[in-house]
Amino acid sequence: MKILRAYKTELDPTQKQVESLLQHAGNARWAYNWGLSRKNEAWATRKAALAAGVPKADAPKVPTAIDLHRELNALKKLPADQGGIPWMYEASKCAPQEALRNLDAAFKGFFRRCRSGAKRKGFPRFKSRKRGIGSFRLTGAIHPAENSIQLPSLGSIRVKEHGYLPVRGVSILSATISEKVGRWYVSLQVRQEMPEPEPKPEHVIGIDVGVKSLANTSDGEVFENPKALSKVKKSLRVRQKAISRKVKGSSNRKKAVARVSRLHQRVANIRRDAIHKMTTAITKSASILVIEDLNVSGLLRNHRLALSLSDASLAEMHRQIEYKAVWYGASVRKVDKFYPSSKRCCRCGSVKTLLGLGERVYRCENAACGSVMDRDLNAAINLKLAGSSPASACCPGSAGRGRKTATKLLVGQEPSR
């Protein structure tokens, strides 16, 4: 089967190459801001014409990415004293061209969220150098090697991780170069042929994700949460206070901001590494994975738990489980979010009316059962039972917010074999 996959690794550019990378990123940022300004002007003109009674078909059109790129090419040919931008010839044409395509995608996303009634519409904003150097995308002649990568207009740039980028057997679609905390990264989007996963013996596991531990499986396996952000909260607070004591615009303030950025990057790397290792191990271990269909945005409204939930990255765990399941020949089943996986006893099926967050050990209230086990393990076993037999997913008692509901089992699509 053919899949789309990304390979991301750190670059090791020379000082001259860093200057060229900065120029490409600057060109992409300038083109995006210029295109956004042109679109805003066109929208204002179109709205004024429609308000004046001009029919929609005759009203001025809003330029697309292709129209804006043609205008940009015309500006390149003009001298600088006439408002031209001949300096863009010094970098690849792909950077501004792909930036304009990103702008079109941003507007499409904005209108889609408007139609769906989302609270946050996300109108495209102007990019600022103060918020980061940003990134740019290149297409065309991209040739990765064992310890370097050949990019259009940039030449051969060394990579720090040798032998990671695919050299043969893939179709390279694009390369995105980004900068974070002074380090440069390249991400290759490729289409590659992946062998069909071998059939696995039927083995169902329930996966309960959480904050105390990243995940607990019904087989009793526990994946610990590194709690990367919680461990550096004190150090982060000290560094952020140091920023407030520096004069705005000074070199010392920029250094203090860089120290905070490096700490945030370290936290993100630790979290990403733990989640990738966990999701890979889980998807390789079973043929059917049962997870809960969580409303993560709703959970984050609890301000006492928002920081811990964000640090655990529950949505990212589910996303990785879903796409890695296709790679390793597993299927994903989702149980409705109102299913009382934590409140239900996995042995007798009775449901507790109240279960506080501080109760880490589940004690069944049914005198005939009296089961005592770890809370997360109990929830994982309940998810496994719900995923194994949809009929058992019917909730006989109170589920969640004091309302009686039947748990709906959502079965994921089986991967092609």
NUSEVO-292265 format. One line per field, with one value per residue (C-alpha): x, y, z; residue number from 1. Coordinates in Angstrom, 1 decimal. Each point is the difference from the previous one (the first is absolute). Layout:
BEGIN
px = [X_...]
py = [Y_...]
pz = [Z_...]
resi = [NUM_...]
***
This chain:
BEGIN
px = [0.0_1.1_0.1_0.9_2.7_2.3_3.6_1.4_3.6_2.3_2.3_3.6_0.4_3.1_-0.2_-0.5_-2.8_-1.7_0.0_-1.6_-2.6_-0.9_-0.4_-2.4_-2.0_-0.2_-1.2_-2.7_-1.1_0.0_-2.1_-2.5_-0.5_-0.2_-2.5_-2.1_0.0_-1.1_-2.8_-1.2_-0.1_-1.9_-2.5_-0.7_-0.5_-2.3_-2.1_-0.3_-1.1_-2.6_-1.3_-0.4_-2.3_2.5_-0.9_2.3_1.1_1.1_1.6_3.8_1.5_2.4_3.3_1.1_3.5_0.6_-1.1_2.1_3.0_-0.3_-0.1_3.0_1.9_-0.8_1.3_3.3_0.7_-0.4_3.0_0.0_-0.5_-3.3_-1.4_1.5_1.5_2.9_1.7_-2.4_2.0_2.8_-2.0_-2.1_-3.4_-1.6_0.2_-2.4_-2.1_-0.7_-0.6_-2.8_-1.5_0.2_-1.9_-2.8_-0.2_-0.3_-2.9_-1.7_0.3_-1.4_-3.1_-0.4_0.0_-2.5_-2.4_0.4_-0.8_3.3_0.7_3.5_-0.1_3.8_0.2_3.5_2.4_3.1_3.3_2.5_3.7_-0.3_-2.1_2.6_1.9_-2.7_0.3_-0.1_-0.8_1.9_-0.9_1.8_3.5_0.4_2.6_0.7_3.3_1.5_1.3_-1.3_-3.0_0.0_-2.5_-1.0_2.0_1.6_2.3_1.2_-0.6_1.3_-2.4_0.9_-1.8_1.7_-1.9_-3.5_-1.3_-1.3_2.4_-1.8_-3.4_-2.1_-1.6_1.0_-2.8_1.4_2.5_-0.9_2.9_-0.7_1.9_-0.4_2.2_2.9_-0.2_-1.1_-2.0_-1.2_-3.2_-0.4_-3.5_0.2_-2.3_1.4_-1.0_-0.4_-0.4_-3.4_0.1_0.0_-3.3_0.1_-1.8_-3.1_1.0_-2.1_1.4_-1.7_2.1_-0.8_2.0_0.4_2.2_1.4_1.4_-0.1_-1.8_-1.2_-0.9_-2.4_3.0_1.4_2.7_0.6_1.7_1.3_-0.6_3.3_-1.8_2.5_-1.6_-0.8_3.6_1.3_-2.7_2.2_2.9_-2.4_-1.5_3.5_0.9_-3.3_0.4_3.5_-1.5_-2.3_3.0_1.8_-0.4_-2.3_2.0_3.3_2.5_-0.3_-3.8_0.5_2.4_-2.5_-2.7_2.3_0.6_-3.8_-0.4_2.7_-1.7_-3.3_1.6_1.6_-3.4_-1.6_2.7_-0.3_-3.8_0.2_2.5_-2.1_-3.2_1.6_1.6_-3.3_-2.2_2.4_0.2_-3.8_-0.9_2.5_-1.3_-3.6_-2.4_-2.9_0.5_-2.9_0.3_-2.5_-1.3_1.1_-1.1_3.4_-1.0_-2.8_2.3_2.4_-2.8_0.8_2.7_1.2_0.9_0.7_3.8_0.4_-2.3_1.9_3.3_-1.3_-1.2_-2.9_-1.2_3.5_0.1_-3.3_1.2_3.2_-1.9_-2.4_2.6_2.5_-2.7_-0.2_3.7_0.2_-3.2_-2.3_-3.5_-1.2_-3.4_-1.3_-2.3_-2.4_1.3_-3.0_0.7_0.9_3.2_1.4_-3.2_-1.0_1.4_1.6_-1.0_-3.7_-1.0_-1.3_0.5_1.0_-2.0_3.0_3.8_2.3_3.2_2.0_-1.2_2.8_-1.3_-3.4_-2.1_-3.2_-3.1_-1.7_0.3_-0.2_3.1_2.2_2.6_3.0_2.5_1.9_-2.5_1.7_0.4_-3.7_-0.8_2.2_-1.7_-3.4_1.1_1.2_-3.4_-1.9_2.1_-0.2_-3.8_-2.0_-3.0_1.9_0.5_-3.5_0.1_-2.5_0.6_1.1_2.7_2.0_-2.1_-2.9_-1.9_-1.0_1.4_0.9_3.6_0.5_2.8_1.9_1.9_3.0_0.5_1.9_3.4_0.3_2.0]
py = [0.0_3.6_2.4_3.6_0.4_2.8_-0.3_2.8_0.5_2.8_1.7_1.0_3.0_2.2_3.7_0.9_-2.5_1.4_3.4_-1.5_-1.9_3.3_1.6_-2.7_0.2_3.8_-0.2_-2.5_2.2_3.2_-1.8_-1.2_3.4_1.7_-2.6_0.5_3.7_-0.4_-2.4_2.4_2.9_-2.2_-1.1_3.6_1.0_-2.9_0.6_3.7_-0.9_-2.5_2.6_2.4_-2.6_-1.4_-3.7_-2.6_-1.1_3.5_0.9_0.0_-3.4_-0.9_-1.1_-3.6_-1.3_-0.3_3.6_1.3_-1.9_1.6_3.4_-0.9_-1.0_3.4_1.8_-2.0_1.5_3.6_1.9_0.7_3.8_-0.8_-2.2_-3.2_-2.9_-1.2_-1.3_-3.0_-1.4_-0.8_-2.9_-2.8_0.9_-2.9_1.8_2.9_-2.2_-2.6_2.8_1.3_-3.5_-0.1_3.3_-1.5_-3.0_2.3_1.8_-3.2_-1.2_3.3_-0.2_-3.7_0.8_2.9_-2.4_-2.6_2.6_-0.4_2.4_0.8_0.9_0.5_2.8_0.0_2.4_1.8_-1.8_1.9_-0.6_0.6_-3.1_-2.2_-0.5_-2.4_-2.5_-0.5_-2.8_-1.1_-2.3_-1.3_-1.5_-1.3_-2.8_-1.4_-1.9_-1.9_3.0_3.0_1.3_1.9_2.8_2.4_3.3_-1.1_-2.8_-2.8_0.4_-2.5_-1.7_-1.0_-3.4_-2.1_-2.7_1.1_1.7_-2.4_-0.1_-2.3_-1.6_3.1_2.9_3.3_2.5_3.0_1.1_2.4_1.8_1.5_1.7_-0.5_1.5_0.5_-3.5_-0.8_-3.0_-1.6_-2.0_-2.1_-1.0_-3.1_-2.6_-3.5_-3.5_-1.9_-3.8_-1.2_-0.8_-3.7_-1.2_-0.1_-2.5_1.7_1.8_2.8_2.5_3.0_3.2_2.5_3.2_2.4_2.4_-2.1_-2.4_0.5_-3.2_-3.2_-3.0_-2.8_-2.4_1.8_2.0_3.5_2.8_2.6_3.7_1.9_3.2_2.1_3.3_-0.6_-0.8_3.3_2.3_1.6_0.5_1.4_2.4_1.3_0.5_1.7_2.4_0.8_1.1_2.5_1.7_0.6_3.2_-0.6_-0.2_-0.5_-2.8_-1.4_-0.4_-1.9_-2.3_-0.6_-0.8_-2.4_-1.8_-0.4_-1.3_-2.6_-1.3_-0.2_-1.9_-2.4_-0.7_-0.6_-2.4_-2.1_-0.1_-0.9_-2.8_-1.6_0.1_-1.5_-2.8_-0.8_0.1_-2.1_-2.7_-0.1_-0.2_-2.8_-2.1_-0.6_-0.4_2.0_3.2_1.4_3.7_2.5_2.7_2.9_3.6_1.5_3.6_-0.4_-1.6_3.0_2.3_-1.4_2.6_-2.2_-2.8_2.0_0.2_-3.7_-1.0_2.1_-1.4_-3.5_0.8_-2.4_1.0_-0.6_-3.5_-0.8_1.4_-2.1_-3.2_0.4_0.5_-2.5_-2.6_0.0_-0.5_-3.0_-1.8_0.9_1.6_2.7_0.0_3.0_-0.2_3.0_2.6_-0.5_-3.7_-0.3_-1.9_1.3_-0.3_-3.5_-3.1_-2.2_-3.2_0.5_2.9_2.2_3.8_2.3_3.2_2.1_-0.5_2.8_0.8_-0.7_-3.6_-1.9_-3.4_-1.2_-1.7_-1.6_0.9_-3.2_-2.1_-3.2_1.0_2.2_0.4_2.1_1.0_2.9_2.5_0.4_-3.8_-0.4_2.7_-1.7_-3.4_1.6_1.5_-3.3_-1.7_2.8_-0.3_-3.8_-0.2_3.1_-1.4_0.4_3.7_0.8_2.1_-1.2_2.9_3.5_1.0_3.2_3.1_-1.6_-1.1_-3.4_-0.8_-3.0_-0.2_0.1_-2.2_1.5_-2.6_1.2_-1.0_-3.2_0.6_-1.4_-3.2]
pz = [0.0_-0.6_2.8_0.6_2.6_1.4_0.9_2.2_1.0_1.1_-2.5_0.6_-2.3_-0.4_0.8_-3.6_-0.4_3.2_-1.7_-3.1_2.2_1.7_-3.4_-1.2_3.2_-0.3_-3.6_1.0_2.9_-2.2_-2.7_2.5_1.6_-3.4_-1.2_3.1_-0.5_-3.6_1.0_2.7_-2.5_-2.5_2.5_1.1_-3.6_-0.7_3.1_-1.0_-3.5_1.3_2.5_-3.0_-1.7_-2.5_-0.8_1.4_-3.5_-0.9_3.4_0.2_0.6_2.9_-1.4_0.4_0.7_-3.8_-0.6_2.8_-1.3_-3.4_1.6_2.0_-3.1_-1.6_3.1_-0.2_-3.4_1.1_1.4_3.7_-0.4_-1.8_2.8_-1.4_2.0_-2.1_3.2_-0.1_-2.9_2.4_1.5_-1.3_-1.5_1.9_3.4_-0.9_-2.3_2.7_2.6_-2.2_-0.2_3.8_0.1_-2.2_2.3_3.0_-1.6_-0.9_3.6_1.3_-2.2_0.9_3.7_-0.6_-1.7_2.7_2.8_1.8_2.8_-1.2_-3.7_-0.4_-2.5_-1.6_1.8_-1.2_0.8_2.1_0.3_3.7_0.4_-1.7_-3.2_-1.3_-2.7_-3.8_-2.4_-3.1_-2.8_-3.1_0.0_3.6_0.4_3.4_0.6_2.9_1.9_-2.0_-2.1_-3.3_0.0_-2.9_0.1_3.3_-1.1_2.1_3.8_2.6_2.3_3.6_-0.1_-2.6_-1.8_1.1_-3.1_-2.7_-2.9_-2.4_-0.5_0.8_-1.9_1.6_-0.1_1.9_2.6_2.8_1.8_3.4_2.7_3.8_2.7_-2.4_-1.5_-3.5_-1.0_-3.3_-0.3_-3.1_-1.1_-2.0_-1.6_0.5_-0.5_3.2_0.2_1.0_3.7_0.9_1.5_3.8_2.3_1.4_3.2_1.4_2.5_1.6_0.4_2.7_-0.4_2.8_2.0_2.8_-2.7_-3.7_-0.7_1.8_-2.1_0.9_0.0_3.0_-1.8_1.3_-1.9_2.4_-0.7_0.0_1.1_-1.8_0.6_3.6_0.8_-1.4_1.3_2.6_-2.5_-2.6_2.5_0.9_-3.7_-0.8_2.9_-1.3_-3.3_1.8_1.6_-3.3_-2.1_-3.0_-3.2_1.8_-0.8_3.5_-0.4_-3.3_1.9_2.8_-2.6_-1.7_3.4_0.5_-3.6_0.5_3.1_-1.8_-2.9_2.4_1.7_-3.4_-1.1_3.2_-0.4_-3.7_0.6_2.8_-2.1_-3.1_1.9_1.8_-3.1_-2.0_2.7_0.4_-3.7_-0.6_2.9_-1.0_-2.9_1.4_2.1_2.0_1.1_1.4_-2.3_2.2_-0.3_0.8_-0.6_2.5_2.6_-0.3_1.3_3.4_1.0_2.9_-2.4_-3.2_0.5_0.8_-2.9_-2.4_1.2_-0.6_-3.6_-0.1_-3.5_-1.4_1.5_-1.7_-3.3_0.0_1.1_-3.0_-2.7_1.4_0.2_-3.8_-0.3_2.4_-1.1_2.9_0.1_2.4_1.7_1.9_2.9_0.6_2.5_2.3_0.6_3.7_-0.4_3.3_2.0_-1.1_1.7_-2.6_1.8_1.0_-2.1_2.7_-0.3_2.8_0.3_1.0_-0.7_1.0_-1.9_3.1_0.3_-1.8_1.2_-1.2_2.7_-1.2_2.1_-0.8_3.2_-2.0_-2.1_2.2_-2.8_0.7_-2.7_-1.5_-1.4_-3.4_-0.5_0.7_-2.6_-2.6_0.6_-0.4_-3.3_-1.2_0.9_-1.7_-3.1_-0.1_0.1_-0.9_1.9_3.3_-0.6_1.1_3.1_2.6_2.4_0.3_-2.5_0.6_0.4_1.9_-3.0_-1.2_-3.4_-2.2_-0.9_-3.8_-1.3_-2.9_-2.0_-2.0_-3.5_-0.5_-1.8_-3.5_-0.2]
resi = [1_2_3_4_5_6_7_8_9_10_11_12_13_14_15_16_17_18_19_20_21_22_23_24_25_26_27_28_29_30_31_32_33_34_35_36_37_38_39_40_41_42_43_44_45_46_47_48_49_50_51_52_53_54_55_56_57_58_59_60_61_62_63_64_65_66_67_68_69_70_71_72_73_74_75_76_77_78_79_80_81_82_83_84_85_86_87_88_89_90_91_92_93_94_95_96_97_98_99_100_101_102_103_104_105_106_107_108_109_110_111_112_113_114_115_116_117_118_119_120_121_122_123_124_125_126_127_128_129_130_131_132_133_134_135_136_137_138_139_140_141_142_143_144_145_146_147_148_149_150_151_152_153_154_155_156_157_158_159_160_161_162_163_164_165_166_167_168_169_170_171_172_173_174_175_176_177_178_179_180_181_182_183_184_185_186_187_188_189_190_191_192_193_194_195_196_197_198_199_200_201_202_203_204_205_206_207_208_209_210_211_212_213_214_215_216_217_218_219_220_221_222_223_224_225_226_227_228_229_230_231_232_233_234_235_236_237_238_239_240_241_242_243_244_245_246_247_248_249_250_251_252_253_254_255_256_257_258_259_260_261_262_263_264_265_266_267_268_269_270_271_272_273_274_275_276_277_278_279_280_281_282_283_284_285_286_287_288_289_290_291_292_293_294_295_296_297_298_299_300_301_302_303_304_305_306_307_308_309_310_311_312_313_314_315_316_317_318_319_320_321_322_323_324_325_326_327_328_329_330_331_332_333_334_335_336_337_338_339_340_341_342_343_344_345_346_347_348_349_350_351_352_353_354_355_356_357_358_359_360_361_362_363_364_365_366_367_368_369_370_371_372_373_374_375_376_377_378_379_380_381_382_383_384_385_386_387_388_389_390_391_392_393_394_395_396_397_398_399_400_401_402_403_404_405_406_407_408_409_410_411_412_413_414_415_416_417]
***
